[in-house]
Amino acid sequence: MRTPSTGREIILQAEPGRTYLDRETGEELEVVAQLLPLAPTPSDLPWTVDNLRICNWCNQFAQKDLNDCPTCGRRMAPLDR
Ligand SMILES: [Zn+2]
């Protein structure tokens, strides 16, 4: 999160829908980056056919937004789009 006037940045555990204010200036903080939880999978795509591909190493399903296969851990070939 960043304070617009000072450019000061802080990292905090934010909850969706809440507004966070800078302690010193009272300004609303801008969200400049988000970290997504890792567990249970590094993908944030729902586990549906549209979002899945087949790993070229182990032939197991993996979400399309992943670079590394969650089953065998190997780097998957680039998707042809
Ligand atoms: Zn694999």
PDB file of the backbone (N, CA, C, O) and the ligand in Angstrom, with CONECT records:
HET     ZN  A 101       1
ATOM      1  N   MET A   1       0.850  -1.185   0.000  1.00  0.00           N
ATOM      2  CA  MET A   1       0.000   0.000   0.000  1.00  0.00           C
ATOM      3  C   MET A   1       0.891   1.242   0.000  1.00  0.00           C
ATOM      4  O   MET A   1       1.967   1.249   0.597  1.00  0.00           O
ATOM      5  N   ARG A   2       0.428   2.287  -0.676  1.00  0.00           N
ATOM      6  CA  ARG A   2       1.227   3.501  -0.766  1.00  0.00           C
ATOM      7  C   ARG A   2       0.384   4.701  -0.345  1.00  0.00           C
ATOM      8  O   ARG A   2      -0.801   4.792  -0.665  1.00  0.00           O
ATOM      9  N   THR A   3       1.025   5.621   0.382  1.00  0.00           N
ATOM     10  CA  THR A   3       0.398   6.899   0.696  1.00  0.00           C
ATOM     11  C   THR A   3       0.650   7.847  -0.471  1.00  0.00           C
ATOM     12  O   THR A   3       1.804   8.132  -0.791  1.00  0.00           O
ATOM     13  N   PRO A   4      -0.415   8.344  -1.116  1.00  0.00           N
ATOM     14  CA  PRO A   4      -0.227   9.139  -2.341  1.00  0.00           C
ATOM     15  C   PRO A   4       0.699  10.344  -2.167  1.00  0.00           C
ATOM     16  O   PRO A   4       1.535  10.596  -3.034  1.00  0.00           O
ATOM     17  N   SER A   5       0.573  11.092  -1.075  1.00  0.00           N
ATOM     18  CA  SER A   5       1.343  12.332  -0.979  1.00  0.00           C
ATOM     19  C   SER A   5       2.804  12.104  -0.625  1.00  0.00           C
ATOM     20  O   SER A   5       3.678  12.842  -1.080  1.00  0.00           O
ATOM     21  N   THR A   6       3.072  11.088   0.183  1.00  0.00           N
ATOM     22  CA  THR A   6       4.448  10.898   0.631  1.00  0.00           C
ATOM     23  C   THR A   6       5.174   9.791  -0.122  1.00  0.00           C
ATOM     24  O   THR A   6       6.404   9.736  -0.118  1.00  0.00           O
ATOM     25  N   GLY A   7       4.415   8.912  -0.768  1.00  0.00           N
ATOM     26  CA  GLY A   7       5.030   7.795  -1.463  1.00  0.00           C
ATOM     27  C   GLY A   7       5.519   6.708  -0.529  1.00  0.00           C
ATOM     28  O   GLY A   7       6.155   5.748  -0.963  1.00  0.00           O
ATOM     29  N   ARG A   8       5.221   6.859   0.767  1.00  0.00           N
ATOM     30  CA  ARG A   8       5.627   5.839   1.725  1.00  0.00           C
ATOM     31  C   ARG A   8       4.852   4.554   1.460  1.00  0.00           C
ATOM     32  O   ARG A   8       3.644   4.583   1.226  1.00  0.00           O
ATOM     33  N   GLU A   9       5.552   3.440   1.499  1.00  0.00           N
ATOM     34  CA  GLU A   9       4.888   2.178   1.225  1.00  0.00           C
ATOM     35  C   GLU A   9       4.951   1.258   2.429  1.00  0.00           C
ATOM     36  O   GLU A   9       5.969   1.177   3.116  1.00  0.00           O
ATOM     37  N   ILE A  10       3.868   0.579   2.668  1.00  0.00           N
ATOM     38  CA  ILE A  10       3.847  -0.404   3.750  1.00  0.00           C
ATOM     39  C   ILE A  10       3.230  -1.688   3.226  1.00  0.00           C
ATOM     40  O   ILE A  10       2.485  -1.685   2.246  1.00  0.00           O
ATOM     41  N   ILE A  11       3.549  -2.768   3.888  1.00  0.00           N
ATOM     42  CA  ILE A  11       2.936  -4.049   3.558  1.00  0.00           C
ATOM     43  C   ILE A  11       2.061  -4.435   4.723  1.00  0.00           C
ATOM     44  O   ILE A  11       2.517  -4.456   5.867  1.00  0.00           O
ATOM     45  N   LEU A  12       0.815  -4.740   4.448  1.00  0.00           N
ATOM     46  CA  LEU A  12      -0.048  -5.196   5.521  1.00  0.00           C
ATOM     47  C   LEU A  12      -0.989  -6.259   5.010  1.00  0.00           C
ATOM     48  O   LEU A  12      -1.229  -6.392   3.810  1.00  0.00           O
ATOM     49  N   GLN A  13      -1.512  -7.009   5.955  1.00  0.00           N
ATOM     50  CA  GLN A  13      -2.461  -8.046   5.608  1.00  0.00           C
ATOM     51  C   GLN A  13      -3.839  -7.410   5.496  1.00  0.00           C
ATOM     52  O   GLN A  13      -4.482  -7.122   6.506  1.00  0.00           O
ATOM     53  N   ALA A  14      -4.282  -7.196   4.280  1.00  0.00           N
ATOM     54  CA  ALA A  14      -5.518  -6.468   4.047  1.00  0.00           C
ATOM     55  C   ALA A  14      -6.675  -7.425   3.826  1.00  0.00           C
ATOM     56  O   ALA A  14      -6.501  -8.547   3.349  1.00  0.00           O
ATOM     57  N   GLU A  15      -7.845  -6.958   4.181  1.00  0.00           N
ATOM     58  CA  GLU A  15      -9.036  -7.742   3.904  1.00  0.00           C
ATOM     59  C   GLU A  15      -9.821  -7.059   2.803  1.00  0.00           C
ATOM     60  O   GLU A  15      -9.842  -5.831   2.721  1.00  0.00           O
ATOM     61  N   PRO A  16     -10.475  -7.856   1.943  1.00  0.00           N
ATOM     62  CA  PRO A  16     -11.218  -7.274   0.827  1.00  0.00           C
ATOM     63  C   PRO A  16     -12.321  -6.348   1.321  1.00  0.00           C
ATOM     64  O   PRO A  16     -12.973  -6.641   2.323  1.00  0.00           O
ATOM     65  N   GLY A  17     -12.535  -5.237   0.627  1.00  0.00           N
ATOM     66  CA  GLY A  17     -13.634  -4.342   0.946  1.00  0.00           C
ATOM     67  C   GLY A  17     -13.316  -3.332   2.033  1.00  0.00           C
ATOM     68  O   GLY A  17     -14.124  -2.438   2.282  1.00  0.00           O
ATOM     69  N   ARG A  18     -12.164  -3.442   2.691  1.00  0.00           N
ATOM     70  CA  ARG A  18     -11.813  -2.478   3.736  1.00  0.00           C
ATOM     71  C   ARG A  18     -10.953  -1.369   3.170  1.00  0.00           C
ATOM     72  O   ARG A  18     -10.200  -1.582   2.220  1.00  0.00           O
ATOM     73  N   THR A  19     -11.063  -0.190   3.748  1.00  0.00           N
ATOM     74  CA  THR A  19     -10.232   0.938   3.359  1.00  0.00           C
ATOM     75  C   THR A  19      -9.182   1.138   4.426  1.00  0.00           C
ATOM     76  O   THR A  19      -9.492   1.096   5.617  1.00  0.00           O
ATOM     77  N   TYR A  20      -7.945   1.356   4.018  1.00  0.00           N
ATOM     78  CA  TYR A  20      -6.859   1.543   4.977  1.00  0.00           C
ATOM     79  C   TYR A  20      -6.328   2.962   4.873  1.00  0.00           C
ATOM     80  O   TYR A  20      -6.128   3.481   3.774  1.00  0.00           O
ATOM     81  N   LEU A  21      -6.102   3.580   6.010  1.00  0.00           N
ATOM     82  CA  LEU A  21      -5.659   4.969   6.057  1.00  0.00           C
ATOM     83  C   LEU A  21      -4.220   5.043   6.565  1.00  0.00           C
ATOM     84  O   LEU A  21      -3.793   4.249   7.403  1.00  0.00           O
ATOM     85  N   ASP A  22      -3.495   6.011   6.036  1.00  0.00           N
ATOM     86  CA  ASP A  22      -2.145   6.260   6.524  1.00  0.00           C
ATOM     87  C   ASP A  22      -2.216   6.793   7.942  1.00  0.00           C
ATOM     88  O   ASP A  22      -3.024   7.675   8.233  1.00  0.00           O
ATOM     89  N   ARG A  23      -1.373   6.263   8.837  1.00  0.00           N
ATOM     90  CA  ARG A  23      -1.424   6.651  10.245  1.00  0.00           C
ATOM     91  C   ARG A  23      -1.059   8.117  10.454  1.00  0.00           C
ATOM     92  O   ARG A  23      -1.591   8.766  11.355  1.00  0.00           O
ATOM     93  N   GLU A  24      -0.164   8.638   9.634  1.00  0.00           N
ATOM     94  CA  GLU A  24       0.291  10.008   9.851  1.00  0.00           C
ATOM     95  C   GLU A  24      -0.559  11.039   9.120  1.00  0.00           C
ATOM     96  O   GLU A  24      -0.901  12.074   9.691  1.00  0.00           O
ATOM     97  N   THR A  25      -0.899  10.772   7.883  1.00  0.00           N
ATOM     98  CA  THR A  25      -1.602  11.783   7.094  1.00  0.00           C
ATOM     99  C   THR A  25      -3.107  11.561   7.047  1.00  0.00           C
ATOM    100  O   THR A  25      -3.850  12.474   6.686  1.00  0.00           O
ATOM    101  N   GLY A  26      -3.567  10.376   7.402  1.00  0.00           N
ATOM    102  CA  GLY A  26      -4.996  10.092   7.338  1.00  0.00           C
ATOM    103  C   GLY A  26      -5.511   9.863   5.927  1.00  0.00           C
ATOM    104  O   GLY A  26      -6.713   9.707   5.711  1.00  0.00           O
ATOM    105  N   GLU A  27      -4.590   9.843   4.969  1.00  0.00           N
ATOM    106  CA  GLU A  27      -5.012   9.619   3.595  1.00  0.00           C
ATOM    107  C   GLU A  27      -5.356   8.150   3.361  1.00  0.00           C
ATOM    108  O   GLU A  27      -4.885   7.252   4.058  1.00  0.00           O
ATOM    109  N   GLU A  28      -6.189   7.951   2.361  1.00  0.00           N
ATOM    110  CA  GLU A  28      -6.507   6.596   1.969  1.00  0.00           C
ATOM    111  C   GLU A  28      -5.307   6.006   1.233  1.00  0.00           C
ATOM    112  O   GLU A  28      -4.749   6.632   0.333  1.00  0.00           O
ATOM    113  N   LEU A  29      -4.921   4.800   1.625  1.00  0.00           N
ATOM    114  CA  LEU A  29      -3.765   4.159   0.988  1.00  0.00           C
ATOM    115  C   LEU A  29      -4.163   3.558  -0.354  1.00  0.00           C
ATOM    116  O   LEU A  29      -5.235   2.973  -0.501  1.00  0.00           O
ATOM    117  N   GLU A  30      -3.275   3.718  -1.324  1.00  0.00           N
ATOM    118  CA  GLU A  30      -3.509   3.055  -2.601  1.00  0.00           C
ATOM    119  C   GLU A  30      -2.892   1.672  -2.558  1.00  0.00           C
ATOM    120  O   GLU A  30      -1.816   1.462  -1.996  1.00  0.00           O
ATOM    121  N   VAL A  31      -3.609   0.726  -3.172  1.00  0.00           N
ATOM    122  CA  VAL A  31      -3.041  -0.610  -3.294  1.00  0.00           C
ATOM    123  C   VAL A  31      -2.108  -0.602  -4.501  1.00  0.00           C
ATOM    124  O   VAL A  31      -2.539  -0.333  -5.622  1.00  0.00           O
ATOM    125  N   VAL A  32      -0.839  -0.894  -4.272  1.00  0.00           N
ATOM    126  CA  VAL A  32       0.099  -0.903  -5.394  1.00  0.00           C
ATOM    127  C   VAL A  32       0.514  -2.317  -5.781  1.00  0.00           C
ATOM    128  O   VAL A  32       0.996  -2.538  -6.893  1.00  0.00           O
ATOM    129  N   ALA A  33       0.337  -3.257  -4.895  1.00  0.00           N
ATOM    130  CA  ALA A  33       0.673  -4.631  -5.242  1.00  0.00           C
ATOM    131  C   ALA A  33      -0.084  -5.561  -4.316  1.00  0.00           C
ATOM    132  O   ALA A  33      -0.422  -5.197  -3.190  1.00  0.00           O
ATOM    133  N   GLN A  34      -0.344  -6.752  -4.795  1.00  0.00           N
ATOM    134  CA  GLN A  34      -1.035  -7.733  -3.974  1.00  0.00           C
ATOM    135  C   GLN A  34      -0.270  -9.040  -3.989  1.00  0.00           C
ATOM    136  O   GLN A  34       0.228  -9.474  -5.028  1.00  0.00           O
ATOM    137  N   LEU A  35      -0.184  -9.657  -2.834  1.00  0.00           N
ATOM    138  CA  LEU A  35       0.375 -10.995  -2.740  1.00  0.00           C
ATOM    139  C   LEU A  35      -0.791 -11.945  -2.516  1.00  0.00           C
ATOM    140  O   LEU A  35      -1.621 -11.739  -1.630  1.00  0.00           O
ATOM    141  N   LEU A  36      -0.838 -12.972  -3.320  1.00  0.00           N
ATOM    142  CA  LEU A  36      -1.910 -13.939  -3.153  1.00  0.00           C
ATOM    143  C   LEU A  36      -1.422 -15.093  -2.300  1.00  0.00           C
ATOM    144  O   LEU A  36      -0.255 -15.477  -2.371  1.00  0.00           O
ATOM    145  N   PRO A  37      -2.321 -15.648  -1.489  1.00  0.00           N
ATOM    146  CA  PRO A  37      -1.926 -16.792  -0.662  1.00  0.00           C
ATOM    147  C   PRO A  37      -1.459 -17.956  -1.529  1.00  0.00           C
ATOM    148  O   PRO A  37      -1.985 -18.172  -2.621  1.00  0.00           O
ATOM    149  N   LEU A  38      -0.485 -18.694  -1.048  1.00  0.00           N
ATOM    150  CA  LEU A  38       0.059 -19.816  -1.819  1.00  0.00           C
ATOM    151  C   LEU A  38      -0.771 -21.088  -1.676  1.00  0.00           C
ATOM    152  O   LEU A  38      -0.929 -21.847  -2.633  1.00  0.00           O
ATOM    153  N   ALA A  39      -1.282 -21.308  -0.513  1.00  0.00           N
ATOM    154  CA  ALA A  39      -1.982 -22.565  -0.281  1.00  0.00           C
ATOM    155  C   ALA A  39      -3.443 -22.452  -0.690  1.00  0.00           C
ATOM    156  O   ALA A  39      -3.979 -21.348  -0.598  1.00  0.00           O
ATOM    157  N   PRO A  40      -4.111 -23.465  -1.119  1.00  0.00           N
ATOM    158  CA  PRO A  40      -3.539 -24.798  -1.335  1.00  0.00           C
ATOM    159  C   PRO A  40      -2.873 -24.930  -2.700  1.00  0.00           C
ATOM    160  O   PRO A  40      -2.204 -25.931  -2.956  1.00  0.00           O
ATOM    161  N   THR A  41      -3.036 -23.949  -3.578  1.00  0.00           N
ATOM    162  CA  THR A  41      -2.403 -24.029  -4.888  1.00  0.00           C
ATOM    163  C   THR A  41      -1.946 -22.638  -5.268  1.00  0.00           C
ATOM    164  O   THR A  41      -2.601 -21.658  -4.914  1.00  0.00           O
ATOM    165  N   PRO A  42      -0.835 -22.529  -5.984  1.00  0.00           N
ATOM    166  CA  PRO A  42      -0.369 -21.206  -6.402  1.00  0.00           C
ATOM    167  C   PRO A  42      -1.258 -20.566  -7.469  1.00  0.00           C
ATOM    168  O   PRO A  42      -1.075 -19.393  -7.794  1.00  0.00           O
ATOM    169  N   SER A  43      -2.194 -21.298  -8.007  1.00  0.00           N
ATOM    170  CA  SER A  43      -3.077 -20.745  -9.029  1.00  0.00           C
ATOM    171  C   SER A  43      -4.303 -20.131  -8.382  1.00  0.00           C
ATOM    172  O   SER A  43      -4.789 -20.647  -7.376  1.00  0.00           O
ATOM    173  N   ASP A  44      -4.818 -19.030  -8.940  1.00  0.00           N
ATOM    174  CA  ASP A  44      -6.085 -18.513  -8.442  1.00  0.00           C
ATOM    175  C   ASP A  44      -7.212 -18.794  -9.420  1.00  0.00           C
ATOM    176  O   ASP A  44      -8.308 -18.250  -9.282  1.00  0.00           O
ATOM    177  N   LEU A  45      -6.950 -19.636 -10.399  1.00  0.00           N
ATOM    178  CA  LEU A  45      -8.018 -20.019 -11.315  1.00  0.00           C
ATOM    179  C   LEU A  45      -8.839 -21.153 -10.720  1.00  0.00           C
ATOM    180  O   LEU A  45      -8.299 -22.056 -10.081  1.00  0.00           O
ATOM    181  N   PRO A  46     -10.153 -21.096 -10.936  1.00  0.00           N
ATOM    182  CA  PRO A  46     -10.967 -22.234 -10.510  1.00  0.00           C
ATOM    183  C   PRO A  46     -10.566 -23.501 -11.272  1.00  0.00           C
ATOM    184  O   PRO A  46     -10.112 -23.435 -12.414  1.00  0.00           O
ATOM    185  N   TRP A  47     -10.737 -24.617 -10.641  1.00  0.00           N
ATOM    186  CA  TRP A  47     -10.351 -25.905 -11.222  1.00  0.00           C
ATOM    187  C   TRP A  47     -11.441 -26.355 -12.189  1.00  0.00           C
ATOM    188  O   TRP A  47     -12.233 -27.242 -11.869  1.00  0.00           O
ATOM    189  N   THR A  48     -11.482 -25.744 -13.372  1.00  0.00           N
ATOM    190  CA  THR A  48     -12.486 -26.112 -14.372  1.00  0.00           C
ATOM    191  C   THR A  48     -11.785 -26.446 -15.668  1.00  0.00           C
ATOM    192  O   THR A  48     -10.632 -26.070 -15.881  1.00  0.00           O
ATOM    193  N   VAL A  49     -12.484 -27.150 -16.526  1.00  0.00           N
ATOM    194  CA  VAL A  49     -11.891 -27.624 -17.781  1.00  0.00           C
ATOM    195  C   VAL A  49     -11.290 -26.470 -18.588  1.00  0.00           C
ATOM    196  O   VAL A  49     -10.213 -26.607 -19.168  1.00  0.00           O
ATOM    197  N   ASP A  50     -11.995 -25.330 -18.620  1.00  0.00           N
ATOM    198  CA  ASP A  50     -11.505 -24.185 -19.382  1.00  0.00           C
ATOM    199  C   ASP A  50     -10.153 -23.674 -18.892  1.00  0.00           C
ATOM    200  O   ASP A  50      -9.372 -23.125 -19.669  1.00  0.00           O
ATOM    201  N   ASN A  51      -9.886 -23.854 -17.621  1.00  0.00           N
ATOM    202  CA  ASN A  51      -8.664 -23.311 -17.039  1.00  0.00           C
ATOM    203  C   ASN A  51      -7.544 -24.337 -16.935  1.00  0.00           C
ATOM    204  O   ASN A  51      -6.473 -24.039 -16.406  1.00  0.00           O
ATOM    205  N   LEU A  52      -7.782 -25.522 -17.429  1.00  0.00           N
ATOM    206  CA  LEU A  52      -6.795 -26.581 -17.238  1.00  0.00           C
ATOM    207  C   LEU A  52      -6.060 -26.907 -18.520  1.00  0.00           C
ATOM    208  O   LEU A  52      -6.583 -26.743 -19.622  1.00  0.00           O
ATOM    209  N   ARG A  53      -4.846 -27.368 -18.350  1.00  0.00           N
ATOM    210  CA  ARG A  53      -4.052 -27.888 -19.448  1.00  0.00           C
ATOM    211  C   ARG A  53      -3.456 -29.204 -18.992  1.00  0.00           C
ATOM    212  O   ARG A  53      -3.583 -29.584 -17.828  1.00  0.00           O
ATOM    213  N   ILE A  54      -2.815 -29.885 -19.899  1.00  0.00           N
ATOM    214  CA  ILE A  54      -2.165 -31.150 -19.543  1.00  0.00           C
ATOM    215  C   ILE A  54      -0.664 -30.906 -19.475  1.00  0.00           C
ATOM    216  O   ILE A  54      -0.077 -30.339 -20.396  1.00  0.00           O
ATOM    217  N   CYS A  55      -0.062 -31.328 -18.401  1.00  0.00           N
ATOM    218  CA  CYS A  55       1.392 -31.202 -18.263  1.00  0.00           C
ATOM    219  C   CYS A  55       2.072 -32.054 -19.324  1.00  0.00           C
ATOM    220  O   CYS A  55       1.702 -33.207 -19.545  1.00  0.00           O
ATOM    221  N   ASN A  56       3.074 -31.469 -19.977  1.00  0.00           N
ATOM    222  CA  ASN A  56       3.763 -32.227 -21.034  1.00  0.00           C
ATOM    223  C   ASN A  56       4.738 -33.266 -20.483  1.00  0.00           C
ATOM    224  O   ASN A  56       5.286 -34.065 -21.242  1.00  0.00           O
ATOM    225  N   TRP A  57       4.956 -33.258 -19.169  1.00  0.00           N
ATOM    226  CA  TRP A  57       5.862 -34.228 -18.562  1.00  0.00           C
ATOM    227  C   TRP A  57       5.108 -35.417 -18.001  1.00  0.00           C
ATOM    228  O   TRP A  57       5.441 -36.565 -18.297  1.00  0.00           O
ATOM    229  N   CYS A  58       4.083 -35.145 -17.182  1.00  0.00           N
ATOM    230  CA  CYS A  58       3.446 -36.253 -16.462  1.00  0.00           C
ATOM    231  C   CYS A  58       2.001 -36.481 -16.896  1.00  0.00           C
ATOM    232  O   CYS A  58       1.335 -37.381 -16.385  1.00  0.00           O
ATOM    233  N   ASN A  59       1.511 -35.669 -17.838  1.00  0.00           N
ATOM    234  CA  ASN A  59       0.152 -35.822 -18.352  1.00  0.00           C
ATOM    235  C   ASN A  59      -0.937 -35.649 -17.299  1.00  0.00           C
ATOM    236  O   ASN A  59      -2.044 -36.162 -17.460  1.00  0.00           O
ATOM    237  N   GLN A  60      -0.629 -34.930 -16.222  1.00  0.00           N
ATOM    238  CA  GLN A  60      -1.649 -34.588 -15.235  1.00  0.00           C
ATOM    239  C   GLN A  60      -2.182 -33.189 -15.530  1.00  0.00           C
ATOM    240  O   GLN A  60      -1.535 -32.386 -16.202  1.00  0.00           O
ATOM    241  N   PHE A  61      -3.377 -32.919 -15.012  1.00  0.00           N
ATOM    242  CA  PHE A  61      -3.957 -31.590 -15.211  1.00  0.00           C
ATOM    243  C   PHE A  61      -3.245 -30.540 -14.371  1.00  0.00           C
ATOM    244  O   PHE A  61      -2.811 -30.808 -13.251  1.00  0.00           O
ATOM    245  N   ALA A  62      -3.134 -29.349 -14.928  1.00  0.00           N
ATOM    246  CA  ALA A  62      -2.559 -28.218 -14.207  1.00  0.00           C
ATOM    247  C   ALA A  62      -3.296 -26.965 -14.657  1.00  0.00           C
ATOM    248  O   ALA A  62      -3.738 -26.882 -15.803  1.00  0.00           O
ATOM    249  N   GLN A  63      -3.432 -25.987 -13.762  1.00  0.00           N
ATOM    250  CA  GLN A  63      -4.082 -24.744 -14.148  1.00  0.00           C
ATOM    251  C   GLN A  63      -3.223 -24.002 -15.165  1.00  0.00           C
ATOM    252  O   GLN A  63      -1.994 -24.038 -15.096  1.00  0.00           O
ATOM    253  N   LYS A  64      -3.875 -23.332 -16.106  1.00  0.00           N
ATOM    254  CA  LYS A  64      -3.171 -22.690 -17.215  1.00  0.00           C
ATOM    255  C   LYS A  64      -2.301 -21.515 -16.801  1.00  0.00           C
ATOM    256  O   LYS A  64      -1.398 -21.131 -17.545  1.00  0.00           O
ATOM    257  N   ASP A  65      -2.550 -20.933 -15.632  1.00  0.00           N
ATOM    258  CA  ASP A  65      -1.736 -19.783 -15.243  1.00  0.00           C
ATOM    259  C   ASP A  65      -0.463 -20.198 -14.507  1.00  0.00           C
ATOM    260  O   ASP A  65       0.297 -19.343 -14.050  1.00  0.00           O
ATOM    261  N   LEU A  66      -0.232 -21.481 -14.391  1.00  0.00           N
ATOM    262  CA  LEU A  66       0.988 -21.942 -13.711  1.00  0.00           C
ATOM    263  C   LEU A  66       2.099 -22.188 -14.727  1.00  0.00           C
ATOM    264  O   LEU A  66       1.842 -22.605 -15.856  1.00  0.00           O
ATOM    265  N   ASN A  67       3.322 -21.926 -14.316  1.00  0.00           N
ATOM    266  CA  ASN A  67       4.470 -22.284 -15.152  1.00  0.00           C
ATOM    267  C   ASN A  67       5.006 -23.656 -14.780  1.00  0.00           C
ATOM    268  O   ASN A  67       5.508 -24.397 -15.625  1.00  0.00           O
ATOM    269  N   ASP A  68       4.891 -23.981 -13.491  1.00  0.00           N
ATOM    270  CA  ASP A  68       5.411 -25.256 -13.016  1.00  0.00           C
ATOM    271  C   ASP A  68       4.256 -26.190 -12.703  1.00  0.00           C
ATOM    272  O   ASP A  68       3.252 -25.785 -12.116  1.00  0.00           O
ATOM    273  N   CYS A  69       4.408 -27.418 -13.093  1.00  0.00           N
ATOM    274  CA  CYS A  69       3.354 -28.408 -12.867  1.00  0.00           C
ATOM    275  C   CYS A  69       3.191 -28.672 -11.367  1.00  0.00           C
ATOM    276  O   CYS A  69       4.186 -28.930 -10.689  1.00  0.00           O
ATOM    277  N   PRO A  70       1.958 -28.615 -10.825  1.00  0.00           N
ATOM    278  CA  PRO A  70       1.759 -28.894  -9.396  1.00  0.00           C
ATOM    279  C   PRO A  70       1.943 -30.373  -9.063  1.00  0.00           C
ATOM    280  O   PRO A  70       2.130 -30.718  -7.896  1.00  0.00           O
ATOM    281  N   THR A  71       1.894 -31.237 -10.048  1.00  0.00           N
ATOM    282  CA  THR A  71       2.037 -32.679  -9.787  1.00  0.00           C
ATOM    283  C   THR A  71       3.499 -33.105  -9.776  1.00  0.00           C
ATOM    284  O   THR A  71       3.963 -33.726  -8.820  1.00  0.00           O
ATOM    285  N   CYS A  72       4.231 -32.768 -10.849  1.00  0.00           N
ATOM    286  CA  CYS A  72       5.616 -33.241 -10.930  1.00  0.00           C
ATOM    287  C   CYS A  72       6.627 -32.126 -10.661  1.00  0.00           C
ATOM    288  O   CYS A  72       7.818 -32.395 -10.505  1.00  0.00           O
ATOM    289  N   GLY A  73       6.158 -30.868 -10.606  1.00  0.00           N
ATOM    290  CA  GLY A  73       7.039 -29.767 -10.250  1.00  0.00           C
ATOM    291  C   GLY A  73       7.930 -29.282 -11.375  1.00  0.00           C
ATOM    292  O   GLY A  73       8.758 -28.396 -11.165  1.00  0.00           O
ATOM    293  N   ARG A  74       7.781 -29.843 -12.564  1.00  0.00           N
ATOM    294  CA  ARG A  74       8.648 -29.431 -13.654  1.00  0.00           C
ATOM    295  C   ARG A  74       8.050 -28.273 -14.437  1.00  0.00           C
ATOM    296  O   ARG A  74       6.834 -28.083 -14.460  1.00  0.00           O
ATOM    297  N   ARG A  75       8.909 -27.512 -15.071  1.00  0.00           N
ATOM    298  CA  ARG A  75       8.493 -26.387 -15.891  1.00  0.00           C
ATOM    299  C   ARG A  75       7.773 -26.910 -17.129  1.00  0.00           C
ATOM    300  O   ARG A  75       8.321 -27.709 -17.889  1.00  0.00           O
ATOM    301  N   MET A  76       6.541 -26.449 -17.322  1.00  0.00           N
ATOM    302  CA  MET A  76       5.764 -26.942 -18.451  1.00  0.00           C
ATOM    303  C   MET A  76       6.064 -26.138 -19.709  1.00  0.00           C
ATOM    304  O   MET A  76       6.461 -24.975 -19.634  1.00  0.00           O
ATOM    305  N   ALA A  77       5.876 -26.755 -20.844  1.00  0.00           N
ATOM    306  CA  ALA A  77       6.091 -26.093 -22.121  1.00  0.00           C
ATOM    307  C   ALA A  77       5.125 -24.916 -22.241  1.00  0.00           C
ATOM    308  O   ALA A  77       4.023 -24.967 -21.694  1.00  0.00           O
ATOM    309  N   PRO A  78       5.523 -23.857 -22.949  1.00  0.00           N
ATOM    310  CA  PRO A  78       4.628 -22.709 -23.138  1.00  0.00           C
ATOM    311  C   PRO A  78       3.339 -23.150 -23.827  1.00  0.00           C
ATOM    312  O   PRO A  78       3.349 -24.044 -24.672  1.00  0.00           O
ATOM    313  N   LEU A  79       2.239 -22.516 -23.458  1.00  0.00           N
ATOM    314  CA  LEU A  79       0.971 -22.803 -24.114  1.00  0.00           C
ATOM    315  C   LEU A  79       0.939 -22.148 -25.480  1.00  0.00           C
ATOM    316  O   LEU A  79       1.394 -21.015 -25.639  1.00  0.00           O
ATOM    317  N   ASP A  80       0.407 -22.848 -26.464  1.00  0.00           N
ATOM    318  CA  ASP A  80       0.154 -22.124 -27.706  1.00  0.00           C
ATOM    319  C   ASP A  80      -1.230 -21.521 -27.633  1.00  0.00           C
ATOM    320  O   ASP A  80      -2.217 -22.215 -27.389  1.00  0.00           O
ATOM    321  N   ARG A  81      -1.288 -20.230 -27.848  1.00  0.00           N
ATOM    322  CA  ARG A  81      -2.546 -19.495 -27.677  1.00  0.00           C
ATOM    323  C   ARG A  81      -3.132 -19.136 -29.027  1.00  0.00           C
ATOM    324  O   ARG A  81      -4.192 -18.514 -29.095  1.00  0.00           O
TER     325      ARG A  81
HETATM  326 ZN    ZN A 101       3.725 -32.603 -14.518  1.00  0.00          ZN2+
END
